[in-house]
Amino acid sequence: MPSVDRRATNSQIARLIWDKRRNPTKGVSDQLRIERWQLREAIHKIKAANNLGATHRVLIYDDGSVTDEEGEWLGNIHDEV
């Protein structure tokens, strides 16, 4: 049986909840069931770990997955909280 990259599979079935250039709203943190400050810190950690600056746009999915604009998996919000 071929191996499956779980990170890619999760992002493919997860629902996109944020793709804007500005900071995610309270609605995003509510969907992830975390505080807004936790979301901000988690995004900062994920961007730093991937050598991305504050202005780099990321996409957030309802399972906590974070990808760049090209769909490259960067991390998971829940792993950083």
Steps between C-alpha positions, in 0.01 A plus 500: 500500500648841407574746776274801526616842615246569778569875490402523133195279549370711790536824304324351199189408696505791743290806427675830431400759760747786435679620187514877542813717513402661829508343847246224567182608677357379828274275293803299391625450856146409607480233227833359618377518862794708619548858617588763240837573665583128477422507129725804445789338689459168319503670159811696599679178607400316181614788277831532689565124476453523124707817455195704403449863592196669647379606155495147356145379452401164647183295468335349805276192499240388751724216624770755591718430196690795355629516143666762286330641191631211288350241735829400666432373853665726761366370828196466720360764735412238763861377514611852600236571767 
